Amino acid sequence: MSELRAHTLTWADVDPARHPFELDDDAAQELASLVAPLLPGPEAAREDRWHALDPLTEFLAGRYGRWACGWNWSIGEADVDGGVVGTWCCTSHSVTTPDATAPLVARALREWREWLEDLAERFAALAPPENTAVSRADPWYWERACTRLVTVVADRTQADSGWYGHCMQVLRWFLAYNGMDEGQTREIVKNAVGGRFGSWISPDVRLVDEVSSRFARGVGGIG
């Protein structure tokens, strides 16, 4: 079910401003009690690692919003390749007893949400001045944003397996934050990044500069 997969999330899906969320310690304990019955046993988790957690993810998305689908988007080759969540490893390793696993789910969800909130703050700091048309903004804003976002995503994902997928997604989210439609964001990011980053390889300064320049030119070419 693609609607449960984090790599399909748009900025509208994950924007913290549109989806209020709080999970203090008491709420985390309550959440753990709710998700415990939805957890598969360790054997079932190993046998069906790709879908064993779908009922849990569907519950979280229904309760908090579709953004919650990223709760288990772990670093490296995990349930979903190339994410940022360090709390959760993967279904086959992280699922043990309900008492141990349910609190882990709550912590992983909180970690994912904190990443989204961090991105929202970065987007606000990197955006061109208000009331500046996207195509008329100084290219420096787009180059700077691309460089910093690529760098932070590479760091958070440890440039592990498939990390560039989320990197491209974050760049699309930044453009959407600045008012571009999804079709435009996909074309610009694909042209700037497509095929230039690889798994297990953190991009060097020269490559990041090249991608950032292409990114800025793509934004500037919007009519």
C-alpha positions in Angstrom: 0.0 0.0 0.0 1.9 3.0 -1.3 -0.1 5.4 0.9 1.6 3.9 3.9 5.1 4.4 2.5 7.1 7.4 3.7 8.9 7.9 0.4 5.6 9.0 -1.1 4.9 11.7 1.4 4.5 15.3 0.2 5.2 18.5 2.1 1.4 18.9 2.5 1.4 15.5 4.2 4.2 16.3 6.7 4.2 20.0 7.3 4.1 20.4 11.1 2.1 23.6 10.8 -0.8 21.7 9.2 -0.6 18.8 11.5 -0.3 19.7 15.2 1.2 17.0 17.4 2.4 16.6 21.0 3.7 13.5 22.6 4.8 14.0 26.2 5.8 11.1 28.4 2.2 10.4 29.5 0.9 10.5 26.0 3.8 8.2 24.9 2.8 5.7 27.5 -0.8 5.8 26.3 0.3 5.4 22.7 2.4 2.4 23.7 -0.6 0.7 25.3 -2.7 1.3 22.1 -0.1 -0.1 19.7 0.9 -3.1 21.7 -2.0 -5.2 20.5 -1.2 -4.3 16.9 2.4 -5.6 17.1 3.2 -8.9 15.4 5.2 -11.5 17.3 8.9 -11.8 16.5 8.5 -14.9 14.3 5.7 -13.3 12.3 7.8 -10.1 11.9 10.7 -12.1 10.5 8.5 -14.0 8.1 6.7 -11.0 6.7 9.1 -8.1 7.4 7.6 -5.9 4.6 4.0 -6.0 5.7 3.9 -7.1 9.3 3.8 -3.6 10.6 1.2 -2.2 8.1 -1.7 -2.4 10.6 0.4 -0.4 13.1 1.4 2.2 10.5 -2.2 2.5 9.4 -3.3 3.1 13.0 -0.6 5.8 13.5 -1.6 7.5 10.2 -5.2 7.4 11.1 -4.6 8.8 14.6 -2.1 11.6 13.8 -2.1 12.1 10.0 -0.3 10.6 7.1 3.0 12.1 8.1 3.3 9.4 10.8 4.0 6.8 8.1 7.6 7.7 8.5 7.9 6.5 12.0 10.0 3.5 11.0 12.0 5.0 8.1 15.3 3.9 9.6 18.8 4.5 8.6 20.2 2.2 5.9 18.7 -1.1 4.7 15.8 -1.3 7.1 12.0 -1.5 6.6 12.2 1.5 4.3 15.6 2.2 2.7 17.5 5.3 3.4 15.7 7.1 6.3 16.7 9.1 9.3 15.2 7.3 12.3 17.9 5.8 14.6 15.5 4.6 17.3 14.1 1.8 15.2 16.2 -0.7 13.3 13.9 -2.9 11.3 11.0 -5.3 11.9 13.2 -8.4 12.1 15.4 -6.9 14.8 13.3 -4.3 16.6 10.2 -6.4 17.2 10.5 -8.4 20.4 8.0 -8.5 23.2 5.0 -6.1 23.1 6.2 -4.5 26.4 9.6 -3.7 24.9 8.6 -2.9 21.4 5.5 -0.6 22.0 7.5 2.1 23.8 10.1 1.9 21.0 7.4 2.7 18.5 6.4 5.8 20.4 10.1 7.0 20.6 10.6 6.3 16.9 7.5 8.3 16.0 8.7 11.2 18.2 12.1 11.1 16.5 10.6 11.3 13.1 8.3 14.2 14.1 11.3 16.1 15.5 13.1 15.6 12.2 10.1 17.1 10.3 10.0 20.0 12.8 13.7 20.6 12.3 13.2 20.7 8.6 10.4 23.2 8.9 12.7 25.5 10.8 15.5 25.1 8.3 13.1 25.8 5.4 12.0 29.0 7.1 15.6 30.1 7.6 16.6 29.2 4.0 13.7 30.6 2.1 14.0 33.8 0.1 12.6 37.0 1.6 8.8 37.1 1.8 6.9 38.4 -1.2 9.7 37.5 -3.6 8.6 35.6 -6.7 10.3 32.2 -6.8 11.8 32.7 -10.2 13.1 36.3 -9.3 14.8 35.4 -6.1 18.6 35.6 -6.1 20.0 32.2 -7.2 22.2 32.4 -4.1 19.2 31.5 -1.9 18.5 28.3 -3.9 22.1 27.3 -4.1 22.6 27.9 -0.3 19.4 25.9 0.5 20.3 23.0 -1.7 23.9 22.8 -0.2 22.7 22.9 3.4 19.8 20.5 2.9 21.9 17.9 1.0 24.5 18.2 3.7 22.1 17.7 6.6 20.3 14.8 5.0 23.5 13.1 4.2 24.5 13.5 7.8 21.2 12.3 9.3 21.0 9.3 7.0 24.7 8.6 7.4 24.7 8.6 3.6 23.8 4.9 3.9 21.8 2.7 1.5 19.3 4.7 -0.5 19.9 7.9 1.4 19.6 10.0 -1.8 15.9 9.2 -2.1 15.0 11.1 1.0 17.5 13.8 0.0 15.6 14.4 -3.2 12.3 14.3 -1.3 13.5 16.9 1.2 14.5 19.2 -1.7 11.1 18.8 -3.2 9.6 19.6 0.2 11.6 22.8 0.3 10.4 23.9 -3.1 6.8 23.0 -2.1 7.3 25.1 1.1 8.0 28.0 -1.2 4.9 27.5 -3.2 5.8 25.3 -6.1 3.5 22.6 -7.3 4.5 18.9 -7.1 5.1 18.6 -10.8 7.6 21.4 -10.9 9.4 20.2 -7.8 9.9 16.7 -9.2 11.3 18.0 -12.5 13.7 20.5 -10.9 15.0 18.0 -8.3 15.3 15.1 -10.8 17.3 17.3 -13.2 19.6 18.6 -10.4 20.2 15.3 -8.6 19.1 12.4 -10.6 21.8 9.7 -10.8 24.5 11.9 -9.2 24.4 10.6 -5.6 25.0 7.0 -4.6 24.5 4.7 -1.6 27.1 4.5 1.0 28.9 7.6 -0.5 28.7 11.0 1.1 28.9 13.6 -1.7 32.0 15.7 -1.8 32.0 19.5 -1.9 32.5 19.6 -5.7 29.5 17.4 -6.3 27.3 19.2 -3.9 28.2 22.5 -5.5 27.4 21.1 -8.9 24.0 19.8 -7.8 23.2 23.1 -6.0 24.0 25.1 -9.1 21.8 22.9 -11.3 19.1 23.2 -8.6 19.2 27.0 -8.6 19.2 27.1 -12.4 16.1 24.9 -12.5 14.2 27.1 -10.0 15.3 30.2 -12.0 13.9 28.7 -15.2 10.4 28.7 -13.9 8.3 31.1 -15.9 
